[in-house]
Amino acid sequence: MRDFSWNMFCATGDVDAYMLYREISNGMSEQLDGDEENSALEADMVSEHLG
């Protein structure tokens, strides 16, 4: 969906397509940030349990 909205923006210059692209991109980065935080927390919990 992200690539589609970017390609649509490039082909048409439609601002709404760009805004959709940005919304999807921001959502993806927030999700990745959350995944990294969860992984670090889980690693800390395992270290505390083993140590």
N, C-alpha and C positions, 0 to 999 in steps of 0.2 A: 504494500500500500504506500509505503514511504517513497519507493522508486517511482511508482505510478504518479503520485502527486507532484514529484519533482519534474518528471518528464512532461506532465501536463502543463506545469508552469513554464518550462522552457519552450514548449511548442506554442503556447497561447499568451503568455505573459499575464495570465489571470492571477490577481492578487489572492483570491480565495484559495486557489490551488497551492500557492506559496504558504499561506497561513496554515493550511492543513498539513503541509510538509513540516513546518516548524512545530506544530502541535504534536505530531507523531514523533519527531526527533526528540523533543523535550521529554515526552513520555518514556521513550526508550532509554534516555540517559538517566532519568530518575529511577527507572526499574533496575538498571545496571548498578547504580549507586547503592540501592537497597540490597541487591544481591551481594555486593562486596561487603557491606556492613554486616549482613547476616553471616557470611562466611567467617569474618574476623571474630564475631561473637561466638560462633560455634567452636572455632579453634581455641579461643580463650577458655571456654567451658571445658573442653576436652583436656587442655593442659592442666587446669586446676584439679580436675578429677584424677588425672594420672599422677600429678605431682604432689 
